[in-house]
Amino acid sequence: MKPLIHLSQLKCHFIKVATYQKGISLVEIMVAMVIDILLLILITAYIIQQSNMRSELEKTTMQMENGRYAMFVLQQDLNHAGYYGPWEPPIVNMSGFSDPCVTNPETPDISTDPYNANISLVFPVSGYNNPSSTPSCLPDHKTGTDILVVRRVDTAGSITSPTVNDIYLQSTSTSEASPFDRNMGIQNADLQNGNPTGFALGSLNSDNSVNVVGTQADGSTPLILKKANVMNPSPLITTPRLAADIFKYHVHIYFISPCSMATGGTGLNKVCQTTDDNGSPIPTLKRMELTSVAGTRQFREVPLVEGIENLQIDYGVDTDLDGSPDGSFTVAPSATDWTNIVVVKLNILSRNVEKTSVCPTLNPPAYCTIVFNLGLHGNVGPFTDGYKRHVYTESVLLVNPVKRRQQ
């Protein structure tokens, strides 16, 4: 029979076993480090990939928003083109149209300029097709792109306190029945400069005659009234002769500028330089607005949407006065067709503000090879500069000119 193991021996045995189980070896540490590094590489690559995808998604989303917003701005203005309050301009065929950059349309010289801005009220829309020379008030212009001019009055309603030297239209609804003579200008519709101190209320005279309520925008006695003059009425008439409503007059000239934030020149409207937009000029949809700046009437440049690279316009002409285009669209209406424009087809090319990647020679991605159609202007592209692009096209009905032709 074997002797029993003493407890002291058993304790020693367990101590030795525990000593052999302590820590991990250097090899195990290196293996663990390699695994950790591989995991970090995979996680980093995943984060970079997701970040790139998010960046591209943001660029695409911004490009889509810019393109759609540019279309929205142009569409809204064209929907109101030719709106002149209660007045409906006569339907006439005139040759040519005036310089949209005229800043004093309230005092035209008919003898020297038969196509003055006053008569230009019969041209709610006009344009320039890839012009070699642009309207005089444009500070710059991206070569090869179209220019669009829209004329209308404010749709917010008549005003009671005009701004000094802004331009306003005062008219009545009966002016369409009056004859239209190019040597006389518009009848019963008058463009005037503003004078906020010129408004006054009418009053009843002792002989029961009635003074006029309201004035012209320039503060003088109105020649255009909503109600006819009633002299020496009997019995007593308390309804005053009302001056025609006054509306802010808008001339908007839309164009593509080579940059967003121009810095060249010394005037109010700057000229684009190659160093603008941090050295990478961003083509931008802008418009010139006829307005008063510090009491001086001028055209002011307003940047609208960045990344709009091209604007091409097709026009639908209605010569039989039924309110619909007669046939195919045209990019350059004849001199006598500008008063007959009823549909404007907009073709807008929008591009990302930031590059995606330089196009490789071998196996280039789709955005490096795609060709874009801009209506009758034809195709443009492909572009290999690394920017993604998209075309937006929409036909816009000129509601006010069409309504008059269908009455």
SETIMI-971405 format. One record per residue (C-alpha): residue in three letters; residue number from 1; x, y, z. Coordinates in nm, 2 decimals. Example, Ala and Ser with C-alpha at 12.3 -4.5 7.8 and 13.67 -1.06 7.14 Angstrom:
<sites>
+------+------+--------+--------+--------+
! resn ! resi !      X !      Y !      Z !
+------+------+--------+--------+--------+
!  ALA !    1 !   1.23 !  -0.45 !   0.78 !
!  SER !    2 !   1.37 !  -0.11 !   0.71 !
+------+------+--------+--------+--------+
</sites>
This chain:
<sites>
+------+------+--------+--------+--------+
! resn ! resi !      X !      Y !      Z !
+------+------+--------+--------+--------+
!  MET !    1 !   0.00 !   0.00 !   0.00 !
!  LYS !    2 !   0.14 !   0.34 !  -0.12 !
!  PRO !    3 !   0.18 !   0.61 !   0.14 !
!  LEU !    4 !  -0.04 !   0.91 !   0.13 !
!  ILE !    5 !   0.09 !   1.24 !  -0.03 !
!  HIS !    6 !   0.16 !   1.50 !   0.23 !
!  LEU !    7 !  -0.04 !   1.82 !   0.20 !
!  SER !    8 !   0.28 !   2.03 !   0.18 !
!  GLN !    9 !   0.38 !   1.84 !  -0.13 !
!  LEU !   10 !   0.04 !   1.89 !  -0.29 !
!  LYS !   11 !   0.06 !   2.27 !  -0.23 !
!  CYS !   12 !   0.40 !   2.28 !  -0.39 !
!  HIS !   13 !   0.26 !   2.09 !  -0.69 !
!  PHE !   14 !  -0.02 !   2.34 !  -0.74 !
!  ILE !   15 !   0.22 !   2.64 !  -0.71 !
!  LYS !   16 !   0.44 !   2.50 !  -0.99 !
!  VAL !   17 !   0.14 !   2.45 !  -1.22 !
!  ALA !   18 !   0.02 !   2.80 !  -1.16 !
!  THR !   19 !   0.36 !   2.94 !  -1.25 !
!  TYR !   20 !   0.35 !   2.77 !  -1.59 !
!  GLN !   21 !   0.01 !   2.94 !  -1.68 !
!  LYS !   22 !   0.11 !   3.30 !  -1.62 !
!  GLY !   23 !   0.10 !   3.57 !  -1.92 !
!  ILE !   24 !   0.12 !   3.52 !  -2.30 !
!  SER !   25 !   0.41 !   3.47 !  -2.52 !
!  LEU !   26 !   0.57 !   3.72 !  -2.76 !
!  VAL !   27 !   0.44 !   3.53 !  -3.06 !
!  GLU !   28 !   0.09 !   3.56 !  -2.93 !
!  ILE !   29 !   0.13 !   3.93 !  -2.88 !
!  MET !   30 !   0.26 !   3.97 !  -3.24 !
!  VAL !   31 !  -0.03 !   3.77 !  -3.38 !
!  ALA !   32 !  -0.28 !   3.98 !  -3.19 !
!  MET !   33 !  -0.12 !   4.30 !  -3.32 !
!  VAL !   34 !  -0.13 !   4.18 !  -3.68 !
!  ILE !   35 !  -0.50 !   4.10 !  -3.63 !
!  ASP !   36 !  -0.57 !   4.44 !  -3.48 !
!  ILE !   37 !  -0.38 !   4.62 !  -3.76 !
!  LEU !   38 !  -0.58 !   4.43 !  -4.02 !
!  LEU !   39 !  -0.90 !   4.52 !  -3.85 !
!  LEU !   40 !  -0.80 !   4.89 !  -3.83 !
!  ILE !   41 !  -0.71 !   4.88 !  -4.20 !
!  LEU !   42 !  -1.05 !   4.74 !  -4.29 !
!  ILE !   43 !  -1.24 !   4.98 !  -4.07 !
!  THR !   44 !  -1.04 !   5.28 !  -4.20 !
!  ALA !   45 !  -1.10 !   5.17 !  -4.56 !
!  TYR !   46 !  -1.47 !   5.13 !  -4.49 !
!  ILE !   47 !  -1.49 !   5.48 !  -4.33 !
!  ILE !   48 !  -1.30 !   5.63 !  -4.62 !
!  GLN !   49 !  -1.54 !   5.46 !  -4.87 !
!  GLN !   50 !  -1.85 !   5.57 !  -4.68 !
!  SER !   51 !  -1.71 !   5.93 !  -4.65 !
!  ASN !   52 !  -1.64 !   5.94 !  -5.03 !
!  MET !   53 !  -1.99 !   5.80 !  -5.10 !
!  ARG !   54 !  -2.14 !   6.06 !  -4.87 !
!  SER !   55 !  -1.94 !   6.34 !  -5.04 !
!  GLU !   56 !  -2.05 !   6.23 !  -5.38 !
!  LEU !   57 !  -2.41 !   6.20 !  -5.27 !
!  GLU !   58 !  -2.39 !   6.56 !  -5.13 !
!  LYS !   59 !  -2.24 !   6.69 !  -5.45 !
!  THR !   60 !  -2.51 !   6.52 !  -5.66 !
!  THR !   61 !  -2.79 !   6.64 !  -5.42 !
!  MET !   62 !  -2.66 !   6.99 !  -5.44 !
!  GLN !   63 !  -2.63 !   6.98 !  -5.82 !
!  MET !   64 !  -2.99 !   6.85 !  -5.84 !
!  GLU !   65 !  -3.12 !   7.12 !  -5.61 !
!  ASN !   66 !  -2.93 !   7.39 !  -5.80 !
!  GLY !   67 !  -3.06 !   7.27 !  -6.14 !
!  ARG !   68 !  -3.42 !   7.24 !  -6.02 !
!  TYR !   69 !  -3.41 !   7.58 !  -5.84 !
!  ALA !   70 !  -3.27 !   7.75 !  -6.15 !
!  MET !   71 !  -3.56 !   7.60 !  -6.35 !
!  PHE !   72 !  -3.80 !   7.71 !  -6.08 !
!  VAL !   73 !  -3.68 !   8.07 !  -6.08 !
!  LEU !   74 !  -3.69 !   8.11 !  -6.46 !
!  GLN !   75 !  -4.03 !   7.93 !  -6.47 !
!  GLN !   76 !  -4.19 !   8.16 !  -6.21 !
!  ASP !   77 !  -4.07 !   8.47 !  -6.38 !
!  LEU !   78 !  -4.18 !   8.35 !  -6.73 !
!  ASN !   79 !  -4.53 !   8.26 !  -6.59 !
!  HIS !   80 !  -4.57 !   8.63 !  -6.49 !
!  ALA !   81 !  -4.41 !   8.77 !  -6.81 !
!  GLY !   82 !  -4.63 !   9.04 !  -6.96 !
!  TYR !   83 !  -4.83 !   9.09 !  -6.65 !
!  TYR !   84 !  -4.91 !   9.46 !  -6.63 !
!  GLY !   85 !  -5.18 !   9.48 !  -6.37 !
!  PRO !   86 !  -5.52 !   9.57 !  -6.51 !
!  TRP !   87 !  -5.37 !   9.67 !  -6.85 !
!  GLU !   88 !  -5.35 !   9.44 !  -7.14 !
!  PRO !   89 !  -5.11 !   9.55 !  -7.41 !
!  PRO !   90 !  -5.23 !   9.54 !  -7.77 !
!  ILE !   91 !  -5.13 !   9.25 !  -7.99 !
!  VAL !   92 !  -4.91 !   9.40 !  -8.26 !
!  ASN !   93 !  -4.63 !   9.29 !  -8.50 !
!  MET !   94 !  -4.33 !   9.51 !  -8.45 !
!  SER !   95 !  -3.98 !   9.48 !  -8.58 !
!  GLY !   96 !  -3.70 !   9.44 !  -8.33 !
!  PHE !   97 !  -3.70 !   9.53 !  -7.96 !
!  SER !   98 !  -3.53 !   9.79 !  -7.75 !
!  ASP !   99 !  -3.21 !   9.77 !  -7.55 !
!  PRO !  100 !  -3.31 !   9.60 !  -7.22 !
!  CYS !  101 !  -3.05 !   9.80 !  -7.04 !
!  VAL !  102 !  -3.24 !  10.13 !  -7.08 !
!  THR !  103 !  -3.27 !  10.29 !  -6.73 !
!  ASN !  104 !  -3.50 !  10.59 !  -6.81 !
!  PRO !  105 !  -3.80 !  10.43 !  -6.98 !
!  GLU !  106 !  -4.04 !  10.69 !  -6.84 !
!  THR !  107 !  -3.89 !  10.97 !  -7.06 !
!  PRO !  108 !  -3.83 !  10.80 !  -7.41 !
!  ASP !  109 !  -3.74 !  11.00 !  -7.71 !
!  ILE !  110 !  -3.98 !  10.86 !  -7.97 !
!  SER !  111 !  -3.82 !  11.05 !  -8.25 !
!  THR !  112 !  -3.47 !  10.90 !  -8.20 !
!  ASP !  113 !  -3.56 !  10.57 !  -8.05 !
!  PRO !  114 !  -3.89 !  10.42 !  -8.18 !
!  TYR !  115 !  -3.82 !  10.10 !  -7.99 !
!  ASN !  116 !  -3.78 !  10.26 !  -7.65 !
!  ALA !  117 !  -3.85 !  10.08 !  -7.32 !
!  ASN !  118 !  -4.20 !  10.22 !  -7.30 !
!  ILE !  119 !  -4.30 !  10.05 !  -7.63 !
!  SER !  120 !  -4.11 !   9.75 !  -7.51 !
!  LEU !  121 !  -4.41 !   9.67 !  -7.29 !
!  VAL !  122 !  -4.54 !   9.48 !  -7.59 !
!  PHE !  123 !  -4.23 !   9.25 !  -7.57 !
!  PRO !  124 !  -4.28 !   9.05 !  -7.24 !
!  VAL !  125 !  -4.00 !   8.82 !  -7.35 !
!  SER !  126 !  -3.70 !   8.87 !  -7.57 !
!  GLY !  127 !  -3.36 !   8.71 !  -7.59 !
!  TYR !  128 !  -3.02 !   8.67 !  -7.74 !
!  ASN !  129 !  -2.90 !   8.35 !  -7.90 !
!  ASN !  130 !  -2.53 !   8.28 !  -7.83 !
!  PRO !  131 !  -2.46 !   8.65 !  -7.88 !
!  SER !  132 !  -2.13 !   8.78 !  -7.99 !
!  SER !  133 !  -2.22 !   9.12 !  -7.83 !
!  THR !  134 !  -2.43 !   9.14 !  -7.51 !
!  PRO !  135 !  -2.66 !   9.40 !  -7.37 !
!  SER !  136 !  -2.46 !   9.70 !  -7.24 !
!  CYS !  137 !  -2.54 !   9.65 !  -6.87 !
!  LEU !  138 !  -2.40 !   9.30 !  -6.84 !
!  PRO !  139 !  -2.06 !   9.30 !  -6.66 !
!  ASP !  140 !  -1.96 !   8.96 !  -6.81 !
!  HIS !  141 !  -2.12 !   8.67 !  -6.99 !
!  LYS !  142 !  -2.02 !   8.30 !  -7.05 !
!  THR !  143 !  -1.95 !   8.27 !  -7.42 !
!  GLY !  144 !  -2.19 !   8.04 !  -7.61 !
!  THR !  145 !  -2.48 !   8.07 !  -7.37 !
!  ASP !  146 !  -2.82 !   8.24 !  -7.43 !
!  ILE !  147 !  -2.96 !   8.55 !  -7.26 !
!  LEU !  148 !  -3.33 !   8.59 !  -7.16 !
!  VAL !  149 !  -3.51 !   8.92 !  -7.09 !
!  VAL !  150 !  -3.84 !   8.92 !  -6.89 !
!  ARG !  151 !  -4.07 !   9.23 !  -6.85 !
!  ARG !  152 !  -4.36 !   9.25 !  -6.60 !
!  VAL !  153 !  -4.49 !   9.44 !  -6.30 !
!  ASP !  154 !  -4.50 !   9.32 !  -5.94 !
!  THR !  155 !  -4.77 !   9.07 !  -5.86 !
!  ALA !  156 !  -4.79 !   9.17 !  -5.50 !
!  GLY !  157 !  -5.04 !   9.45 !  -5.58 !
!  SER !  158 !  -5.03 !   9.82 !  -5.62 !
!  ILE !  159 !  -4.81 !  10.03 !  -5.40 !
!  THR !  160 !  -4.87 !  10.36 !  -5.21 !
!  SER !  161 !  -4.52 !  10.47 !  -5.13 !
!  PRO !  162 !  -4.27 !  10.42 !  -5.42 !
!  THR !  163 !  -3.90 !  10.43 !  -5.38 !
!  VAL !  164 !  -3.71 !  10.73 !  -5.52 !
!  ASN !  165 !  -3.62 !  10.68 !  -5.88 !
!  ASP !  166 !  -3.75 !  10.32 !  -5.91 !
!  ILE !  167 !  -3.96 !  10.26 !  -6.22 !
!  TYR !  168 !  -4.34 !  10.20 !  -6.19 !
!  LEU !  169 !  -4.63 !  10.14 !  -6.43 !
!  GLN !  170 !  -4.96 !  10.32 !  -6.40 !
!  SER !  171 !  -5.23 !  10.21 !  -6.63 !
!  THR !  172 !  -5.60 !  10.13 !  -6.68 !
!  SER !  173 !  -5.78 !   9.83 !  -6.81 !
!  THR !  174 !  -5.92 !  10.02 !  -7.11 !
!  SER !  175 !  -5.59 !  10.08 !  -7.28 !
!  GLU !  176 !  -5.62 !   9.78 !  -7.51 !
!  ALA !  177 !  -5.91 !   9.95 !  -7.69 !
!  SER !  178 !  -5.70 !  10.25 !  -7.76 !
!  PRO !  179 !  -5.50 !  10.27 !  -8.09 !
!  PHE !  180 !  -5.13 !  10.17 !  -8.08 !
!  ASP !  181 !  -4.90 !  10.39 !  -8.28 !
!  ARG !  182 !  -4.53 !  10.33 !  -8.27 !
!  ASN !  183 !  -4.47 !  10.70 !  -8.33 !
!  MET !  184 !  -4.68 !  10.79 !  -8.02 !
!  GLY !  185 !  -4.60 !  10.50 !  -7.79 !
!  ILE !  186 !  -4.82 !  10.32 !  -7.55 !
!  GLN !  187 !  -5.17 !  10.46 !  -7.48 !
!  ASN !  188 !  -5.32 !  10.47 !  -7.13 !
!  ALA !  189 !  -5.02 !  10.31 !  -6.97 !
!  ASP !  190 !  -4.73 !  10.52 !  -6.84 !
!  LEU !  191 !  -4.39 !  10.43 !  -6.69 !
!  GLN !  192 !  -4.28 !  10.67 !  -6.43 !
!  ASN !  193 !  -4.00 !  10.72 !  -6.18 !
!  GLY !  194 !  -4.09 !  10.70 !  -5.81 !
!  ASN !  195 !  -4.12 !  10.99 !  -5.56 !
!  PRO !  196 !  -4.24 !  10.87 !  -5.21 !
!  THR !  197 !  -4.34 !  11.22 !  -5.10 !
!  GLY !  198 !  -4.58 !  11.28 !  -5.38 !
!  PHE !  199 !  -4.89 !  11.10 !  -5.27 !
!  ALA !  200 !  -5.20 !  11.29 !  -5.15 !
!  LEU !  201 !  -5.56 !  11.22 !  -5.09 !
!  GLY !  202 !  -5.84 !  11.38 !  -5.29 !
!  SER !  203 !  -6.10 !  11.61 !  -5.15 !
!  LEU !  204 !  -6.45 !  11.73 !  -5.23 !
!  ASN !  205 !  -6.46 !  12.09 !  -5.36 !
!  SER !  206 !  -6.73 !  12.34 !  -5.25 !
!  ASP !  207 !  -6.89 !  12.32 !  -5.60 !
!  ASN !  208 !  -6.92 !  11.94 !  -5.56 !
!  SER !  209 !  -6.64 !  11.87 !  -5.80 !
!  VAL !  210 !  -6.40 !  11.60 !  -5.69 !
!  ASN !  211 !  -6.03 !  11.61 !  -5.67 !
!  VAL !  212 !  -5.83 !  11.31 !  -5.77 !
!  VAL !  213 !  -5.73 !  11.05 !  -5.50 !
!  GLY !  214 !  -5.38 !  10.95 !  -5.56 !
!  THR !  215 !  -5.10 !  11.07 !  -5.78 !
!  GLN !  216 !  -4.85 !  10.94 !  -6.03 !
!  ALA !  217 !  -4.54 !  10.77 !  -5.90 !
!  ASP !  218 !  -4.34 !  11.09 !  -5.95 !
!  GLY !  219 !  -4.59 !  11.28 !  -5.74 !
!  SER !  220 !  -4.76 !  11.48 !  -6.02 !
!  THR !  221 !  -5.13 !  11.48 !  -6.11 !
!  PRO !  222 !  -5.22 !  11.15 !  -6.27 !
!  LEU !  223 !  -5.33 !  11.14 !  -6.63 !
!  ILE !  224 !  -5.46 !  10.79 !  -6.61 !
!  LEU !  225 !  -5.76 !  10.73 !  -6.39 !
!  LYS !  226 !  -5.96 !  10.43 !  -6.28 !
!  LYS !  227 !  -6.27 !  10.65 !  -6.28 !
!  ALA !  228 !  -6.37 !  10.92 !  -6.53 !
!  ASN !  229 !  -6.39 !  11.28 !  -6.44 !
!  VAL !  230 !  -6.72 !  11.41 !  -6.31 !
!  MET !  231 !  -6.74 !  11.79 !  -6.31 !
!  ASN !  232 !  -7.01 !  11.98 !  -6.11 !
!  PRO !  233 !  -7.22 !  11.68 !  -6.03 !
!  SER !  234 !  -7.57 !  11.72 !  -5.90 !
!  PRO !  235 !  -7.69 !  11.59 !  -5.67 !
!  LEU !  236 !  -7.39 !  11.57 !  -5.45 !
!  ILE !  237 !  -7.14 !  11.29 !  -5.55 !
!  THR !  238 !  -6.89 !  11.19 !  -5.30 !
!  THR !  239 !  -6.71 !  10.92 !  -5.50 !
!  PRO !  240 !  -6.37 !  11.07 !  -5.60 !
!  ARG !  241 !  -6.19 !  11.03 !  -5.92 !
!  LEU !  242 !  -5.94 !  10.75 !  -5.85 !
!  ALA !  243 !  -5.59 !  10.75 !  -5.99 !
!  ALA !  244 !  -5.49 !  10.42 !  -6.16 !
!  ASP !  245 !  -5.30 !  10.17 !  -5.95 !
!  ILE !  246 !  -4.92 !  10.19 !  -5.95 !
!  PHE !  247 !  -4.71 !   9.88 !  -5.99 !
!  LYS !  248 !  -4.34 !   9.82 !  -5.95 !
!  TYR !  249 !  -4.20 !   9.76 !  -6.30 !
!  HIS !  250 !  -3.94 !   9.48 !  -6.34 !
!  VAL !  251 !  -3.69 !   9.42 !  -6.61 !
!  HIS !  252 !  -3.50 !   9.10 !  -6.55 !
!  ILE !  253 !  -3.20 !   9.00 !  -6.77 !
!  TYR !  254 !  -3.10 !   8.64 !  -6.71 !
!  PHE !  255 !  -2.75 !   8.52 !  -6.81 !
!  ILE !  256 !  -2.47 !   8.28 !  -6.73 !
!  SER !  257 !  -2.17 !   8.44 !  -6.56 !
!  PRO !  258 !  -1.83 !   8.27 !  -6.56 !
!  CYS !  259 !  -1.80 !   8.29 !  -6.18 !
!  SER !  260 !  -2.01 !   8.32 !  -5.87 !
!  MET !  261 !  -1.84 !   8.60 !  -5.66 !
!  ALA !  262 !  -1.68 !   8.84 !  -5.90 !
!  THR !  263 !  -1.42 !   9.08 !  -5.78 !
!  GLY !  264 !  -1.29 !   9.27 !  -6.09 !
!  GLY !  265 !  -1.37 !   9.63 !  -6.17 !
!  THR !  266 !  -1.47 !   9.92 !  -5.96 !
!  GLY !  267 !  -1.84 !   9.96 !  -6.02 !
!  LEU !  268 !  -2.15 !   9.82 !  -5.85 !
!  ASN !  269 !  -2.14 !   9.51 !  -6.08 !
!  LYS !  270 !  -1.81 !   9.33 !  -6.07 !
!  VAL !  271 !  -1.63 !   9.14 !  -6.35 !
!  CYS !  272 !  -1.52 !   8.78 !  -6.31 !
!  GLN !  273 !  -1.14 !   8.71 !  -6.27 !
!  THR !  274 !  -0.96 !   8.38 !  -6.30 !
!  THR !  275 !  -0.87 !   8.41 !  -5.92 !
!  ASP !  276 !  -1.24 !   8.43 !  -5.82 !
!  ASP !  277 !  -1.41 !   8.15 !  -5.62 !
!  ASN !  278 !  -1.08 !   8.05 !  -5.47 !
!  GLY !  279 !  -0.91 !   8.01 !  -5.80 !
!  SER !  280 !  -1.18 !   7.78 !  -5.94 !
!  PRO !  281 !  -1.45 !   8.00 !  -6.10 !
!  ILE !  282 !  -1.80 !   7.85 !  -6.06 !
!  PRO !  283 !  -2.04 !   7.92 !  -6.36 !
!  THR !  284 !  -2.35 !   8.09 !  -6.21 !
!  LEU !  285 !  -2.70 !   8.19 !  -6.32 !
!  LYS !  286 !  -2.74 !   8.56 !  -6.25 !
!  ARG !  287 !  -2.98 !   8.83 !  -6.35 !
!  MET !  288 !  -2.96 !   9.21 !  -6.39 !
!  GLU !  289 !  -3.25 !   9.39 !  -6.22 !
!  LEU !  290 !  -3.36 !   9.74 !  -6.30 !
!  THR !  291 !  -3.38 !   9.91 !  -5.96 !
!  SER !  292 !  -3.27 !  10.22 !  -5.76 !
!  VAL !  293 !  -2.95 !  10.20 !  -5.55 !
!  ALA !  294 !  -2.90 !  10.49 !  -5.31 !
!  GLY !  295 !  -3.14 !  10.70 !  -5.52 !
!  THR !  296 !  -2.96 !  10.62 !  -5.85 !
!  ARG !  297 !  -3.15 !  10.42 !  -6.11 !
!  GLN !  298 !  -2.93 !  10.14 !  -6.25 !
!  PHE !  299 !  -2.91 !   9.77 !  -6.32 !
!  ARG !  300 !  -2.79 !   9.56 !  -6.03 !
!  GLU !  301 !  -2.64 !   9.22 !  -6.07 !
!  VAL !  302 !  -2.79 !   8.94 !  -5.85 !
!  PRO !  303 !  -2.63 !   8.60 !  -5.83 !
!  LEU !  304 !  -2.90 !   8.33 !  -5.83 !
!  VAL !  305 !  -2.77 !   7.97 !  -5.86 !
!  GLU !  306 !  -2.42 !   7.84 !  -5.86 !
!  GLY !  307 !  -2.31 !   7.55 !  -6.09 !
!  ILE !  308 !  -2.54 !   7.65 !  -6.38 !
!  GLU !  309 !  -2.31 !   7.61 !  -6.68 !
!  ASN !  310 !  -2.52 !   7.66 !  -6.98 !
!  LEU !  311 !  -2.86 !   7.80 !  -7.08 !
!  GLN !  312 !  -3.01 !   7.74 !  -7.42 !
!  ILE !  313 !  -3.36 !   7.87 !  -7.51 !
!  ASP !  314 !  -3.61 !   7.76 !  -7.78 !
!  TYR !  315 !  -3.91 !   7.98 !  -7.86 !
!  GLY !  316 !  -4.26 !   7.89 !  -7.98 !
!  VAL !  317 !  -4.41 !   8.16 !  -8.21 !
!  ASP !  318 !  -4.78 !   8.22 !  -8.26 !
!  THR !  319 !  -4.85 !   8.43 !  -8.57 !
!  ASP !  320 !  -5.22 !   8.32 !  -8.62 !
!  LEU !  321 !  -5.31 !   8.46 !  -8.28 !
!  ASP !  322 !  -5.47 !   8.14 !  -8.14 !
!  GLY !  323 !  -5.24 !   8.12 !  -7.84 !
!  SER !  324 !  -5.05 !   7.81 !  -7.96 !
!  PRO !  325 !  -4.71 !   7.78 !  -8.14 !
!  ASP !  326 !  -4.76 !   7.75 !  -8.52 !
!  GLY !  327 !  -4.50 !   7.49 !  -8.58 !
!  SER !  328 !  -4.16 !   7.39 !  -8.47 !
!  PHE !  329 !  -3.96 !   7.59 !  -8.22 !
!  THR !  330 !  -3.68 !   7.83 !  -8.31 !
!  VAL !  331 !  -3.37 !   7.96 !  -8.14 !
!  ALA !  332 !  -3.38 !   8.29 !  -8.32 !
!  PRO !  333 !  -3.72 !   8.44 !  -8.39 !
!  SER !  334 !  -3.74 !   8.69 !  -8.67 !
!  ALA !  335 !  -3.75 !   9.06 !  -8.59 !
!  THR !  336 !  -4.13 !   9.07 !  -8.63 !
!  ASP !  337 !  -4.19 !   8.75 !  -8.42 !
!  TRP !  338 !  -4.07 !   8.87 !  -8.08 !
!  THR !  339 !  -4.42 !   9.00 !  -7.99 !
!  ASN !  340 !  -4.57 !   8.66 !  -8.08 !
!  ILE !  341 !  -4.37 !   8.44 !  -7.84 !
!  VAL !  342 !  -4.61 !   8.22 !  -7.64 !
!  VAL !  343 !  -4.39 !   7.93 !  -7.52 !
!  VAL !  344 !  -4.03 !   7.93 !  -7.40 !
!  LYS !  345 !  -3.84 !   7.60 !  -7.38 !
!  LEU !  346 !  -3.56 !   7.61 !  -7.13 !
!  ASN !  347 !  -3.26 !   7.39 !  -7.15 !
!  ILE !  348 !  -3.03 !   7.42 !  -6.85 !
!  LEU !  349 !  -2.70 !   7.23 !  -6.80 !
!  SER !  350 !  -2.61 !   7.21 !  -6.43 !
!  ARG !  351 !  -2.28 !   7.08 !  -6.30 !
!  ASN !  352 !  -2.14 !   7.00 !  -5.95 !
!  VAL !  353 !  -1.96 !   7.28 !  -5.78 !
!  GLU !  354 !  -1.67 !   7.05 !  -5.68 !
!  LYS !  355 !  -1.49 !   6.79 !  -5.89 !
!  THR !  356 !  -1.55 !   6.42 !  -5.85 !
!  SER !  357 !  -1.22 !   6.29 !  -6.00 !
!  VAL !  358 !  -1.00 !   6.36 !  -6.30 !
!  CYS !  359 !  -1.12 !   6.14 !  -6.59 !
!  PRO !  360 !  -0.88 !   5.85 !  -6.66 !
!  THR !  361 !  -0.78 !   5.76 !  -7.01 !
!  LEU !  362 !  -0.86 !   5.39 !  -6.97 !
!  ASN !  363 !  -1.21 !   5.28 !  -6.87 !
!  PRO !  364 !  -1.35 !   5.63 !  -6.78 !
!  PRO !  365 !  -1.67 !   5.65 !  -6.58 !
!  ALA !  366 !  -2.00 !   5.75 !  -6.73 !
!  TYR !  367 !  -1.98 !   6.12 !  -6.63 !
!  CYS !  368 !  -1.66 !   6.15 !  -6.84 !
!  THR !  369 !  -1.83 !   6.01 !  -7.16 !
!  ILE !  370 !  -2.19 !   6.13 !  -7.15 !
!  VAL !  371 !  -2.32 !   6.38 !  -7.41 !
!  PHE !  372 !  -2.60 !   6.62 !  -7.32 !
!  ASN !  373 !  -2.87 !   6.75 !  -7.55 !
!  LEU !  374 !  -2.97 !   7.12 !  -7.51 !
!  GLY !  375 !  -3.27 !   7.14 !  -7.75 !
!  LEU !  376 !  -3.22 !   7.30 !  -8.08 !
!  HIS !  377 !  -2.87 !   7.41 !  -7.98 !
!  GLY !  378 !  -2.77 !   7.05 !  -8.01 !
!  ASN !  379 !  -2.54 !   6.83 !  -7.81 !
!  VAL !  380 !  -2.26 !   6.94 !  -7.58 !
!  GLY !  381 !  -1.98 !   6.72 !  -7.43 !
!  PRO !  382 !  -1.84 !   6.49 !  -7.34 !
!  PHE !  383 !  -1.66 !   6.67 !  -7.06 !
!  THR !  384 !  -1.34 !   6.53 !  -6.91 !
!  ASP !  385 !  -1.28 !   6.79 !  -6.64 !
!  GLY !  386 !  -1.40 !   6.56 !  -6.36 !
!  TYR !  387 !  -1.74 !   6.74 !  -6.29 !
!  LYS !  388 !  -2.07 !   6.55 !  -6.29 !
!  ARG !  389 !  -2.35 !   6.72 !  -6.49 !
!  HIS !  390 !  -2.72 !   6.69 !  -6.56 !
!  VAL !  391 !  -2.96 !   6.85 !  -6.81 !
!  TYR !  392 !  -3.30 !   7.00 !  -6.71 !
!  THR !  393 !  -3.55 !   7.08 !  -6.98 !
!  GLU !  394 !  -3.90 !   7.23 !  -6.95 !
!  SER !  395 !  -4.14 !   7.42 !  -7.17 !
!  VAL !  396 !  -4.30 !   7.72 !  -7.01 !
!  LEU !  397 !  -4.63 !   7.87 !  -7.13 !
!  LEU !  398 !  -4.64 !   8.25 !  -7.13 !
!  VAL !  399 !  -4.98 !   8.27 !  -6.95 !
!  ASN !  400 !  -5.06 !   8.64 !  -7.00 !
!  PRO !  401 !  -4.99 !   8.67 !  -7.37 !
!  VAL !  402 !  -5.17 !   8.34 !  -7.44 !
!  LYS !  403 !  -5.47 !   8.45 !  -7.23 !
!  ARG !  404 !  -5.51 !   8.77 !  -7.44 !
!  ARG !  405 !  -5.50 !   8.57 !  -7.76 !
!  GLN !  406 !  -5.76 !   8.32 !  -7.65 !
!  GLN !  407 !  -6.01 !   8.57 !  -7.53 !
+------+------+--------+--------+--------+
</sites>
